[in-house]
């Protein structure tokens, strides 16, 4: 079972999403809708997606389709996203490449501090 939350983190001064459990197409849709709603409500342009406790295992074809899920959820294309995973996926670079090719600004990390530094430097 997957659970997630999206909230403003005062300490980090950042919109943060935490995801625990199996991330598949359906749970990613639900998560993306929540991110889009929360980001637009608070007018944020940057987002930390903490997936260190998520079981993320998308095929290359599924990764190519992820931007379509974000668009369908209403996720603002200008939202900058740092995605933090527990370990590097074999195709982590594909996540960045596909997102950036489709107009999203996203970068994948395994280190939370490096992700926050990247977000702060991009503001």
C-alpha positions in Angstrom: 0.0 0.0 0.0 1.3 3.4 -0.9 0.9 6.6 1.2 2.0 10.1 0.5 1.8 13.6 1.8 2.5 17.0 0.2 3.1 19.9 2.5 5.0 23.1 3.1 8.2 22.5 5.1 8.9 25.7 7.1 12.4 24.6 8.0 13.4 24.0 4.4 11.2 26.8 3.1 10.0 24.4 0.4 7.1 22.4 -0.8 7.8 18.7 0.1 6.3 15.5 -1.0 6.9 12.3 0.8 6.0 9.0 -0.7 6.1 5.6 1.0 5.4 2.2 -0.6 5.0 1.1 -4.2 5.0 3.8 -6.8 3.2 2.7 -10.0 1.3 4.5 -12.7 -1.9 4.8 -10.6 -0.2 6.0 -7.4 1.9 8.4 -9.4 -1.2 9.9 -10.9 -2.7 10.4 -7.4 0.5 11.9 -6.1 0.9 14.2 -9.1 -2.6 15.6 -8.6 -1.9 16.3 -5.0 1.4 18.0 -5.8 -0.3 20.1 -8.5 -3.2 21.2 -6.2 -0.8 22.0 -3.3 1.7 23.8 -5.5 -0.9 26.0 -7.1 -2.6 26.8 -3.8 0.6 28.0 -2.3 2.1 29.5 -5.4 5.3 27.5 -5.2 7.8 27.1 -8.1 10.1 24.5 -6.5 9.4 21.1 -5.0 11.3 18.4 -3.2 10.0 15.0 -4.0 11.3 12.6 -1.3 11.0 9.1 -2.6 13.6 7.5 -0.4 11.0 5.2 1.1 9.2 4.5 -2.1 9.6 1.4 -4.2 10.2 3.1 -7.6 10.7 0.6 -10.4 9.4 2.0 -13.7 10.4 0.5 -17.1 11.9 2.8 -19.7 8.6 3.0 -21.5 6.8 4.0 -18.3 9.4 6.7 -17.6 8.8 8.1 -21.1 5.1 8.4 -20.3 5.5 10.1 -16.9 5.5 13.7 -18.2 2.0 12.9 -19.7 0.8 12.0 -16.2 2.2 15.3 -14.9 0.4 17.2 -17.6 -2.9 15.4 -17.1 -2.6 16.2 -13.3 -2.3 19.9 -14.1 1.3 20.1 -12.8 2.8 23.4 -13.7 5.6 22.9 -16.2 7.6 25.6 -14.5 7.7 23.8 -11.2 11.4 22.9 -10.4 11.7 19.4 -8.9 14.4 17.7 -7.0 13.6 14.0 -6.8 15.4 12.1 -4.0 15.7 8.3 -4.3 17.2 5.9 -1.9 19.5 4.5 -4.5 20.3 5.3 -8.1 18.0 3.5 -10.5 19.5 1.9 -13.5 17.6 4.4 -15.7 17.7 7.4 -13.4 19.3 9.5 -16.1 16.4 8.7 -18.3 14.0 10.3 -15.8 16.0 13.6 -15.9 16.4 13.5 -19.7 12.7 12.8 -20.4 11.5 15.4 -17.9 13.8 18.0 -19.2 13.1 17.2 -22.9 9.4 17.6 -22.2 10.0 21.1 -20.6 10.1 20.1 -17.0 13.0 21.1 -14.8 13.9 18.0 -12.7 17.0 16.4 -11.3 17.4 13.1 -9.5 19.5 12.8 -6.3 20.3 10.2 -3.7 21.5 12.8 -1.2 18.8 15.0 0.4 21.3 17.8 1.2 22.5 18.0 -2.4 18.9 18.1 -3.6 18.1 21.0 -1.3 21.3 22.8 -2.4 20.3 22.4 -6.0 16.8 23.8 -5.3 18.2 26.8 -3.4 20.7 27.6 -6.1 17.9 27.5 -8.8 15.5 29.8 -7.0 
